[in-house]
Amino acid sequence: MKTKPIAPRWMRQTLLAAGIYNVLWGAFAVLFPSAIFNWLDMPQPNYPQFWQCIGMIVGVYGLGYAIAAFDPARHWPIVLVGFLGKVFGPLGMVKALWTGELPWGFALNCVSNDLIWWIPFALILKYAWDQFQKQEDAGPLPNLATLLSQAKTTDENSLTQLSMQHPLLVVFLRHAGCTFCRETLADLSKRRTEIEAKGTRLALVHMGTASAFAAFAGSYGLADIPAVSDPERRLYRGIGLQRGKILQLLGWNVWLRGAQAFFSGHRVGKLEGDGTQMPGAFLLYQGRVVRSFIHKTAADRPDYMDLSQLPTAS
């Protein structure tokens, strides 16, 4: 059994330092709410309790950072929330400085409270992501032929059995809430008649429950398509589909394509399954993969008509 990796010492020390800093700053704001305004020769706030409330919130964040210091990868949500606050806070400060609502001296708060933490917090989040990517899935996998023969659809036929009857285009979906997953089902619904006219049948692999997916697929007119539920991602992994990297899931081209799909009517829904799982499509025939499309990004849009054709003999 492999031991759990320990985060680099500097990450733990950084979060501990951030925790101590936040607690001290928060305590200072609570106990001496007028001090900063006196130093900067600013008018005192009409309601100092608001400033004390901000100090309390900052101090509570400090406790969260101290907890995260014990295991930065495990407690990444605390680091993420803190990082977002340290990004959005300065944006508001820029507006206040630009309009003259606050003096430039007040911006020193942003330097010590926010800006100096951007790079270390970003590196900690990247480390947590890398550790997630390296997580081992439970149990060894049999070979692909065995997985395909074990993959039972809702009608109790295996993918291998179906591919013995006719070419079978098996589309591996992302989670049901993904706008690209919804776009894929819409594409398949639109091209289904053409694909089946060529002698190829469709099958779907998903990570949700059979009942929930049946209703979901039914909204696209695909309720009768054979589907395999693979919540443990065994078939995904066995056929070569991995979790995506950050740019594959959140790169600029993904955001642009996502906006295009969203405004085309493919809305975002509830996450069901591993949100980092990459999709793909494979043409099976006689129990073997004869054509494949493995997505380079979550936004890729295969030509399912072309993919459904058996390769010509050379």
Contacts in CASP RR format, 6 or more apart in sequence:
PFRMAT RR
TARGET T0000
AUTHOR 0000-0000-0000
METHOD contacts of the structure
MODEL  1
MKTKPIAPRWMRQTLLAAGIYNVLWGAFAVLFPSAIFNWLDMPQPNYPQF
WQCIGMIVGVYGLGYAIAAFDPARHWPIVLVGFLGKVFGPLGMVKALWTG
ELPWGFALNCVSNDLIWWIPFALILKYAWDQFQKQEDAGPLPNLATLLSQ
AKTTDENSLTQLSMQHPLLVVFLRHAGCTFCRETLADLSKRRTEIEAKGT
RLALVHMGTASAFAAFAGSYGLADIPAVSDPERRLYRGIGLQRGKILQLL
GWNVWLRGAQAFFSGHRVGKLEGDGTQMPGAFLLYQGRVVRSFIHKTAAD
RPDYMDLSQLPTAS
2 136 0 8 1.000
5 73 0 8 1.000
5 131 0 8 1.000
7 71 0 8 1.000
7 72 0 8 1.000
7 73 0 8 1.000
7 124 0 8 1.000
7 127 0 8 1.000
8 127 0 8 1.000
10 120 0 8 1.000
11 72 0 8 1.000
11 120 0 8 1.000
11 123 0 8 1.000
11 124 0 8 1.000
11 127 0 8 1.000
12 69 0 8 1.000
12 70 0 8 1.000
12 72 0 8 1.000
13 69 0 8 1.000
14 117 0 8 1.000
14 120 0 8 1.000
14 121 0 8 1.000
14 124 0 8 1.000
15 65 0 8 1.000
15 66 0 8 1.000
15 68 0 8 1.000
15 69 0 8 1.000
15 72 0 8 1.000
15 79 0 8 1.000
15 124 0 8 1.000
16 65 0 8 1.000
16 66 0 8 1.000
16 69 0 8 1.000
18 62 0 8 1.000
18 65 0 8 1.000
18 117 0 8 1.000
19 59 0 8 1.000
19 61 0 8 1.000
19 62 0 8 1.000
19 63 0 8 1.000
19 64 0 8 1.000
19 65 0 8 1.000
19 66 0 8 1.000
19 69 0 8 1.000
20 62 0 8 1.000
20 66 0 8 1.000
21 62 0 8 1.000
21 112 0 8 1.000
22 58 0 8 1.000
22 59 0 8 1.000
22 61 0 8 1.000
22 62 0 8 1.000
22 65 0 8 1.000
23 59 0 8 1.000
23 62 0 8 1.000
23 63 0 8 1.000
23 66 0 8 1.000
25 55 0 8 1.000
25 58 0 8 1.000
25 59 0 8 1.000
25 113 0 8 1.000
26 55 0 8 1.000
26 56 0 8 1.000
26 58 0 8 1.000
26 59 0 8 1.000
27 55 0 8 1.000
27 59 0 8 1.000
28 35 0 8 1.000
29 36 0 8 1.000
29 51 0 8 1.000
29 52 0 8 1.000
29 54 0 8 1.000
29 55 0 8 1.000
29 58 0 8 1.000
30 52 0 8 1.000
30 55 0 8 1.000
30 56 0 8 1.000
33 45 0 8 1.000
33 48 0 8 1.000
33 49 0 8 1.000
33 51 0 8 1.000
33 52 0 8 1.000
34 44 0 8 1.000
34 48 0 8 1.000
36 42 0 8 1.000
36 106 0 8 1.000
36 109 0 8 1.000
37 43 0 8 1.000
37 44 0 8 1.000
37 45 0 8 1.000
38 44 0 8 1.000
40 103 0 8 1.000
40 105 0 8 1.000
40 106 0 8 1.000
42 103 0 8 1.000
42 106 0 8 1.000
45 51 0 8 1.000
58 113 0 8 1.000
61 82 0 8 1.000
64 75 0 8 1.000
64 78 0 8 1.000
65 78 0 8 1.000
65 79 0 8 1.000
65 82 0 8 1.000
67 75 0 8 1.000
67 78 0 8 1.000
68 75 0 8 1.000
68 76 0 8 1.000
68 78 0 8 1.000
68 79 0 8 1.000
72 79 0 8 1.000
72 124 0 8 1.000
72 127 0 8 1.000
72 128 0 8 1.000
73 127 0 8 1.000
73 128 0 8 1.000
73 131 0 8 1.000
73 132 0 8 1.000
76 124 0 8 1.000
76 125 0 8 1.000
76 128 0 8 1.000
76 129 0 8 1.000
79 121 0 8 1.000
79 124 0 8 1.000
79 125 0 8 1.000
79 128 0 8 1.000
80 125 0 8 1.000
82 121 0 8 1.000
83 117 0 8 1.000
83 118 0 8 1.000
83 121 0 8 1.000
83 122 0 8 1.000
83 125 0 8 1.000
85 114 0 8 1.000
86 113 0 8 1.000
86 114 0 8 1.000
86 115 0 8 1.000
86 117 0 8 1.000
86 118 0 8 1.000
86 121 0 8 1.000
87 114 0 8 1.000
87 118 0 8 1.000
89 110 0 8 1.000
89 114 0 8 1.000
90 110 0 8 1.000
90 114 0 8 1.000
90 115 0 8 1.000
93 102 0 8 1.000
93 106 0 8 1.000
93 107 0 8 1.000
93 109 0 8 1.000
93 110 0 8 1.000
95 101 0 8 1.000
96 102 0 8 1.000
96 106 0 8 1.000
97 104 0 8 1.000
97 106 0 8 1.000
97 107 0 8 1.000
126 246 0 8 1.000
129 246 0 8 1.000
132 243 0 8 1.000
132 276 0 8 1.000
133 243 0 8 1.000
133 244 0 8 1.000
133 245 0 8 1.000
133 276 0 8 1.000
137 232 0 8 1.000
137 233 0 8 1.000
137 234 0 8 1.000
137 237 0 8 1.000
138 232 0 8 1.000
141 147 0 8 1.000
141 234 0 8 1.000
141 237 0 8 1.000
141 238 0 8 1.000
142 150 0 8 1.000
144 238 0 8 1.000
144 239 0 8 1.000
144 289 0 8 1.000
145 160 0 8 1.000
145 287 0 8 1.000
147 234 0 8 1.000
147 235 0 8 1.000
147 238 0 8 1.000
147 239 0 8 1.000
148 158 0 8 1.000
148 159 0 8 1.000
148 160 0 8 1.000
148 163 0 8 1.000
148 235 0 8 1.000
148 284 0 8 1.000
148 287 0 8 1.000
149 158 0 8 1.000
149 159 0 8 1.000
149 160 0 8 1.000
149 161 0 8 1.000
150 158 0 8 1.000
151 158 0 8 1.000
151 159 0 8 1.000
151 160 0 8 1.000
151 205 0 8 1.000
151 228 0 8 1.000
151 230 0 8 1.000
151 235 0 8 1.000
152 158 0 8 1.000
152 228 0 8 1.000
153 159 0 8 1.000
153 162 0 8 1.000
153 203 0 8 1.000
153 226 0 8 1.000
153 227 0 8 1.000
153 228 0 8 1.000
154 210 0 8 1.000
154 214 0 8 1.000
154 226 0 8 1.000
154 227 0 8 1.000
155 226 0 8 1.000
157 226 0 8 1.000
159 168 0 8 1.000
159 170 0 8 1.000
159 203 0 8 1.000
159 228 0 8 1.000
159 284 0 8 1.000
159 287 0 8 1.000
160 284 0 8 1.000
160 287 0 8 1.000
162 168 0 8 1.000
162 201 0 8 1.000
162 203 0 8 1.000
162 226 0 8 1.000
162 284 0 8 1.000
163 284 0 8 1.000
163 285 0 8 1.000
163 286 0 8 1.000
163 287 0 8 1.000
163 288 0 8 1.000
164 286 0 8 1.000
164 287 0 8 1.000
165 201 0 8 1.000
166 199 0 8 1.000
166 200 0 8 1.000
166 201 0 8 1.000
167 199 0 8 1.000
167 200 0 8 1.000
167 201 0 8 1.000
167 283 0 8 1.000
167 284 0 8 1.000
167 285 0 8 1.000
167 290 0 8 1.000
167 308 0 8 1.000
167 310 0 8 1.000
168 200 0 8 1.000
168 201 0 8 1.000
168 202 0 8 1.000
168 203 0 8 1.000
168 283 0 8 1.000
168 284 0 8 1.000
168 285 0 8 1.000
169 195 0 8 1.000
169 200 0 8 1.000
169 201 0 8 1.000
169 202 0 8 1.000
169 203 0 8 1.000
169 281 0 8 1.000
169 282 0 8 1.000
169 283 0 8 1.000
169 284 0 8 1.000
169 304 0 8 1.000
169 307 0 8 1.000
169 308 0 8 1.000
170 203 0 8 1.000
170 204 0 8 1.000
170 205 0 8 1.000
170 281 0 8 1.000
170 282 0 8 1.000
170 283 0 8 1.000
170 284 0 8 1.000
171 184 0 8 1.000
171 188 0 8 1.000
171 202 0 8 1.000
171 203 0 8 1.000
171 204 0 8 1.000
171 205 0 8 1.000
171 279 0 8 1.000
171 280 0 8 1.000
171 281 0 8 1.000
171 304 0 8 1.000
172 205 0 8 1.000
172 235 0 8 1.000
172 236 0 8 1.000
172 239 0 8 1.000
172 241 0 8 1.000
172 279 0 8 1.000
172 280 0 8 1.000
172 281 0 8 1.000
172 282 0 8 1.000
173 181 0 8 1.000
173 184 0 8 1.000
173 185 0 8 1.000
173 204 0 8 1.000
173 205 0 8 1.000
173 206 0 8 1.000
173 207 0 8 1.000
173 279 0 8 1.000
174 180 0 8 1.000
174 181 0 8 1.000
174 275 0 8 1.000
174 277 0 8 1.000
174 278 0 8 1.000
174 279 0 8 1.000
174 298 0 8 1.000
175 181 0 8 1.000
175 207 0 8 1.000
175 208 0 8 1.000
175 271 0 8 1.000
175 272 0 8 1.000
175 273 0 8 1.000
175 274 0 8 1.000
175 275 0 8 1.000
175 277 0 8 1.000
176 182 0 8 1.000
176 206 0 8 1.000
176 208 0 8 1.000
176 212 0 8 1.000
176 213 0 8 1.000
176 216 0 8 1.000
176 269 0 8 1.000
176 270 0 8 1.000
176 272 0 8 1.000
176 273 0 8 1.000
177 268 0 8 1.000
177 269 0 8 1.000
177 270 0 8 1.000
177 271 0 8 1.000
177 272 0 8 1.000
178 268 0 8 1.000
178 269 0 8 1.000
178 275 0 8 1.000
178 298 0 8 1.000
179 258 0 8 1.000
179 261 0 8 1.000
179 262 0 8 1.000
179 266 0 8 1.000
179 267 0 8 1.000
179 268 0 8 1.000
180 257 0 8 1.000
180 258 0 8 1.000
180 261 0 8 1.000
180 266 0 8 1.000
180 279 0 8 1.000
180 298 0 8 1.000
180 299 0 8 1.000
181 279 0 8 1.000
182 220 0 8 1.000
182 261 0 8 1.000
182 266 0 8 1.000
182 267 0 8 1.000
183 261 0 8 1.000
183 264 0 8 1.000
183 266 0 8 1.000
183 301 0 8 1.000
184 279 0 8 1.000
185 216 0 8 1.000
185 217 0 8 1.000
185 220 0 8 1.000
185 222 0 8 1.000
186 220 0 8 1.000
186 266 0 8 1.000
187 301 0 8 1.000
187 304 0 8 1.000
188 195 0 8 1.000
188 202 0 8 1.000
188 220 0 8 1.000
188 222 0 8 1.000
188 225 0 8 1.000
188 304 0 8 1.000
189 220 0 8 1.000
189 221 0 8 1.000
189 222 0 8 1.000
191 304 0 8 1.000
191 305 0 8 1.000
192 202 0 8 1.000
192 222 0 8 1.000
194 305 0 8 1.000
195 202 0 8 1.000
195 304 0 8 1.000
195 305 0 8 1.000
195 308 0 8 1.000
196 202 0 8 1.000
198 308 0 8 1.000
198 309 0 8 1.000
200 283 0 8 1.000
200 308 0 8 1.000
200 309 0 8 1.000
200 310 0 8 1.000
201 226 0 8 1.000
202 222 0 8 1.000
202 225 0 8 1.000
202 226 0 8 1.000
203 225 0 8 1.000
203 226 0 8 1.000
203 227 0 8 1.000
203 228 0 8 1.000
204 213 0 8 1.000
204 217 0 8 1.000
204 222 0 8 1.000
204 225 0 8 1.000
204 226 0 8 1.000
204 227 0 8 1.000
204 228 0 8 1.000
205 227 0 8 1.000
205 228 0 8 1.000
205 230 0 8 1.000
205 235 0 8 1.000
205 236 0 8 1.000
206 213 0 8 1.000
206 227 0 8 1.000
206 228 0 8 1.000
206 229 0 8 1.000
206 230 0 8 1.000
207 229 0 8 1.000
207 230 0 8 1.000
207 231 0 8 1.000
207 233 0 8 1.000
207 236 0 8 1.000
207 272 0 8 1.000
207 273 0 8 1.000
207 274 0 8 1.000
207 277 0 8 1.000
208 229 0 8 1.000
208 231 0 8 1.000
208 272 0 8 1.000
208 273 0 8 1.000
209 229 0 8 1.000
209 231 0 8 1.000
209 272 0 8 1.000
210 227 0 8 1.000
210 229 0 8 1.000
212 272 0 8 1.000
213 227 0 8 1.000
213 229 0 8 1.000
214 223 0 8 1.000
214 227 0 8 1.000
215 223 0 8 1.000
217 223 0 8 1.000
217 225 0 8 1.000
217 227 0 8 1.000
228 235 0 8 1.000
230 236 0 8 1.000
231 273 0 8 1.000
233 274 0 8 1.000
233 277 0 8 1.000
236 277 0 8 1.000
239 282 0 8 1.000
239 289 0 8 1.000
240 294 0 8 1.000
241 277 0 8 1.000
241 278 0 8 1.000
241 279 0 8 1.000
241 280 0 8 1.000
241 294 0 8 1.000
242 278 0 8 1.000
243 274 0 8 1.000
243 276 0 8 1.000
243 277 0 8 1.000
243 278 0 8 1.000
244 276 0 8 1.000
244 277 0 8 1.000
244 278 0 8 1.000
244 298 0 8 1.000
247 254 0 8 1.000
247 297 0 8 1.000
248 254 0 8 1.000
248 278 0 8 1.000
248 295 0 8 1.000
248 296 0 8 1.000
248 297 0 8 1.000
248 298 0 8 1.000
249 276 0 8 1.000
249 297 0 8 1.000
249 298 0 8 1.000
251 297 0 8 1.000
253 297 0 8 1.000
253 299 0 8 1.000
254 297 0 8 1.000
254 298 0 8 1.000
254 299 0 8 1.000
256 299 0 8 1.000
257 299 0 8 1.000
257 301 0 8 1.000
258 299 0 8 1.000
262 268 0 8 1.000
278 294 0 8 1.000
278 295 0 8 1.000
278 298 0 8 1.000
279 295 0 8 1.000
279 298 0 8 1.000
280 292 0 8 1.000
280 293 0 8 1.000
280 294 0 8 1.000
280 295 0 8 1.000
280 302 0 8 1.000
281 292 0 8 1.000
281 293 0 8 1.000
281 302 0 8 1.000
281 304 0 8 1.000
281 307 0 8 1.000
282 289 0 8 1.000
282 291 0 8 1.000
282 292 0 8 1.000
282 293 0 8 1.000
283 289 0 8 1.000
283 290 0 8 1.000
283 291 0 8 1.000
283 292 0 8 1.000
283 307 0 8 1.000
283 308 0 8 1.000
283 309 0 8 1.000
283 310 0 8 1.000
284 290 0 8 1.000
285 310 0 8 1.000
290 310 0 8 1.000
290 311 0 8 1.000
291 307 0 8 1.000
291 309 0 8 1.000
291 310 0 8 1.000
291 311 0 8 1.000
293 300 0 8 1.000
293 302 0 8 1.000
293 307 0 8 1.000
295 302 0 8 1.000
END
